[in-house]
Amino acid sequence: MLRFAPWKLTILLCLGMAFHGAVAVAADAATNRFQFRLPMRSAYRVDAADLRQFSTGRDRQWLKAWPESSSTNFVQFGSRVVLQLKSPADLSRLTIGHALTLVRGVTDSIFILQAPDALVAAREAHRLAALPEVAACYPVLRGSGGLHSPYAPQPVASYFNQYQYYLENRNPATGTRWGADINVRSAWPVTRGAGVTVAVCDTGFETNHPDLMTAATGELKYYDELKASIPPGLVEMLQIPGLGPKKIQALQKKLGVDSVEKLEAACKAGKVAELDGFGEKTQTNLLEGIERKRTYASKHLLVQALAAAEPLLESLRTHPDVIRCSTAGSLRRSKEVIGDIDLLASSKNPAAVIEFFAAQPGVLKVIARGETKTSVLVGEGIQCDLRVVSDAEFPYALAYFTGGKEHNIVMRQRAIQRGLRLNEYGLFKSKEETRDPKLLVRCQSEEDIFAELELPYIPPEIREDQGEFAAAQKNALPRLIEWTDLRGALHNHTTWSDGRATLEETAAYMEELGLEYWAITDHSKAAFQANGLDAARVREQIKEIKKLNDQLAARDSEFRLLAGSEVDILKDRLDFDDDLLAELEVVVASLHVPANNEAENTKRLIRAAENSFVHMLGHPTGRLLLEREPYPVNLEAVIDACASTGTWIELNCNPYRFDLDWRMWPYAKSKGVKCVINPDAHRNEHAAFLRLGAGVARKGWLTKADVLNTLPLEKLRKELRRKRDKAAK
């Protein structure tokens, strides 16, 4: 059995391999404490005096800081951030709404990012280091003194355990400086032709460094040796939540586990629970983590699928042989997560359409191609299936490939009860399965098919067999909300906290969109990593918003900003006192740091709902689709509390959230709880999420009357006062 030391996995991280480190704790605003993911966990503090000097100085690219393990050797944070993800992913999701720009991608999972100054870089690195998908993140670090030799020693284990932050970048013969020193922790090996390029995080430039490569081959000798000493399966195990190098070493040493498959087998046999430091709970969590990893591998977000599908659909519409075309499947039903993309077209010349489609720029690879169907890979590796049928078959195929499995079963049963047979090819007057065109009941549209089955048209979003047939039979299907019904949003951020647009830019953009209002709800002070506002800054922002609104009124604009806050729900209170909340027009209360148990999280959310100054609960389960499971919460109890207190619940339409889930909205609606569709915007373009939110709201059976941000401004203001006025009586 191949043995390894846990430090090897730690060092392998800094040379480009995935590493599952410990989650960083929240920064302490009082002491300006930061924690990053380096080859080892490292915490730093910035003294108040150094922070004042930084704030008033001209050079804001470097900030003095002290390692917690040392009171004599200070370092400096730079204004650039090194980020390594555990696996290739969409970088924009982590940086959207934050003050970071991409300098360069070193690999598909390692990036150099630029912040406006060193303090912002430290805050952003601290924030990113706490995310589960991040393997390593830290600002550029430089030591207080230099090394005296032209190059630092060959990087071995002891080297990485010392406070030696960089290799000097000098000519080895003359000692002449070639450029910025190389941060060892970002000396990522990247092949560029025959050699390996070392990315230098200080400036982002590339250089080949003789201490990190073998001159004869141009390869990174230490990296190759380290990589060869560790079984590939161990690195893959780091992607399972709850496993770090020490636990992986214990599993390998005591159970011979060196792959995810062997880990799963050991857990199912109960062997992992018997090890010291593990137990039944850890064993169960590992099995759940393995299963989630497999499930997520083939799933995609709604927004990713739409981004890939809509250009393809637009291209199909331009083809002269295409008569009709549409999305189908879970994409047309606005599922928050989909497996693949289904497209449908009708044509008299399917071969020409198939050939045209397979040649589109968005197609990465053709998986299979037939006379009437082709499967391709698009976007971020999403499978997209195009079926081309005759125009006579189009409505039946559209209905068949749109409906959920359970919905389609009921549709076929209704057909049988009426002496008919329904399939993807047609609706037939037959008691047996057939495709005989002589028996076809001709329908020009889906509406015609539903009518033949004695039903009104059922919108695609609710074709899940979750009550739509009972409602249709009673002619009680609701008229679902349209995204054009929305007049604004009540949960958004600006540069005052972690947004990318100023108040002025936000107002101009939303006014140009034709919206009536846009609430500014920047983070409260507990969200230090998001540059949360304290009471003084909140009151200053209220004045700035009033000033902007006065300017809008002076030029007869009807658009208005609303002054608000996204207030953290803390363990035993809200982050702001009631006196300050009372000054705000909009208060969103959100749980960002949950407890480990359902009862405590439920209690915190209910306590927030009971506050007479809180208008709504934000993203109540805290889920991140395909990344983080929802917090344990008794949602029925929370909804009941909102119903009794007149508190609204947000449908956060950030495509990674869609929280509250659509499955819970019928219950909330039955209790009289109102919805607010909010993009949780961190940049102006996020206003487009409102369209996605309306689709998911439709899936939750919500109407225009159920959603408060369909109201005009004055009626909305009346609703914003309702809960407070009731409490004042």
Secondary structure, DSSP 4 states (H G I P E B T S, - for coil): -----HHHHHHHHHTT-----PPPPPPBTTTTEEEEESSSEEEEE--HHHHHHHHHSS--SEEEEEETT-SS--EEEEEEEEEEESS---HHHHHTTSS-EEEEESSSSEEEEE-SSHHHHHHHHHHHHTSTTEEEEEEEEEESS--SSSSPPP--HHHHTSS--EE--B-TTT--B-SSPEEGGG--EEEETTEEEEE-TTT--EE--GGGSBTTTTB-HHHHHHHHTS-HHHHHHTTSTT--HHHHHHHHHHH---SHHHHHHHHHTT-GGGSTTTHHHHHHHHHHHHHHHHHHHT-EEHHHHHHHHHHHHHHHHHSTTEEEEEEEHHHHTT-SEESSEEEEEEES-HHHHHHHHHTSTTEEEEEEE-SSEEEEEETTTEEEEEEEE-TTTHHHHHHHHHS-HHHHHHHHHHHHHTT-EEETTEEES-SS----GGGB---SSHHHHHHHTT-PPPPGGG-SSSSHHHHHHTT----B--GGG--EES-B--TTTT-SS-HHHHHHHHHHHT-SEEEE--BBTT-GGGT-B-HHHHHHHHHHHHHHHHHHHHTT---EEEEEEEEEB-SSSBSS-HHHHTT-SEEEEE-SS--SSHHHHHHHHHHHHTSTT--EEESTT--BTTTBPPP---HHHHHHHHHHHT-EEEEE--TTT-BS-GGGHHHHHHTT--EEEE--BSSGGGGGHHHHHHHHHHHTT-BGGGBGGGS-HHHHHHHHHHHHHHHH-
